[in-house]
Amino acid sequence: MVDTTDFDVEFNVEVPSLNPELQDEVVARLLELREGHTDMIGAAVGVEKVADATTPYGYKGRIVVYMRSKNIAAVEKGDTAEAALMEAMDAVERQVHKRREKLSERWKQP
């Protein structure tokens, strides 16, 4: 398990078959994203099964990153819980990088 003493990650997994190593990977990627920055203060991760007769996908992955100024959230759907969670993680990483890039280029802001 990854040490998260100063960075809280809350999991709400409604899929009992989700690999615990995948949860460790998500925490590791969040900590890597946080490395060298002080803007991220925690995260919430959720995976739920949403399959029924009207949905073409079976699972929904959700990650909310608690950041100073504004939180970032990503919700992705997939055929498997793992795919939905990893797609949500990819989306969060893109959003965090984009926000940091935008904040670093203050001279472009009006």
N, C-alpha and C positions, 0 to 999 in steps of 0.2 A: 504494500500500500504506500502511496506517495504521501510525504509529509505536507500537510496543509494547515499548520498551526496558525498562521496569520492570514489565511485565505479560506473562507468557509465555502464549501460546495455542498449544496443540499440536493439529494437525489429523491425523486418520487417515481419509482419504477413499478408499473403495474403489469409487467411482463416477467413472470417468474423464470422463464428460460433465458433471460438476458445474461450473457457471459460477464462475470464480475471483472475479468481482465479488460473488457471494453470500458467499464466504468473507470478503471484505473487509467486507461489510455486517455479518456476525456479529461480527467483531472490533470494528467501530465501535460496535455496540450493546452489547457487553460493556464497552468502555471508557467509554461513556456511563453505563452502570449503575454503574461503579466511581467515576465522577467525584465528588469531594468526600468519598469514604469511604476508609478504610484496611483494610477487612475482606476485600476480594477480593485474592488474590495470584496467581491464574492460572486457566487453564481448559483443558479438553481437549474437542475437538469431533470427532465421528465420524459418518460416513454410510456405510451398507452396504446392499447389495441382499440382500433376504431372500425374494424371490418364489420360490415353488414351487407345486405343485398344491394344497397344503393351506392356503395363506395368502391372505387376501383383499386384502392390501396388498403393495406391491412393495419398499418401502424403509423403513429405520429410521434415524432421526436421534437422536444422543445428545450431550448437552452436560453436562459436569461442571464446576462452578465451585468452585474451591478457595477456601474462606473460612475465616477464623479461627473457631474453635470447632467448626463442623461444615460439611462440604462439602454442596453442593446438586447434585442430578443430575436430569435429565429425559430420558426416552426416549419418543419419539413415532413413530408409524408413519404412512405416507402412500402415496399412489399414485405420487408423484414424489419424487425425492431432495430437491428444493427445498422441497416442501410439508412433508416430514418434518422437515427441518432448521429451517425457520421455526417450525413448531409447537413443536419442542423449545426454541427460543429464547424464544418467548412464555411457555412454561411456566417456564423458568428465571427470566425477569424477574418473573413473578408470585410465585414462591417467594422470591426475594431481597427484593422489596418487603414481602412478608408477614413474613419474618423480621426485617427492619429495623424494621417497625412494632411487632412484638411486643417486640423488645428496647428500643425507645424508650418503651414503656409498662410499665416495671418495677413501677410502683405497683400494677398489676393482678395481678402474680404473687404467689402465696402466700408 
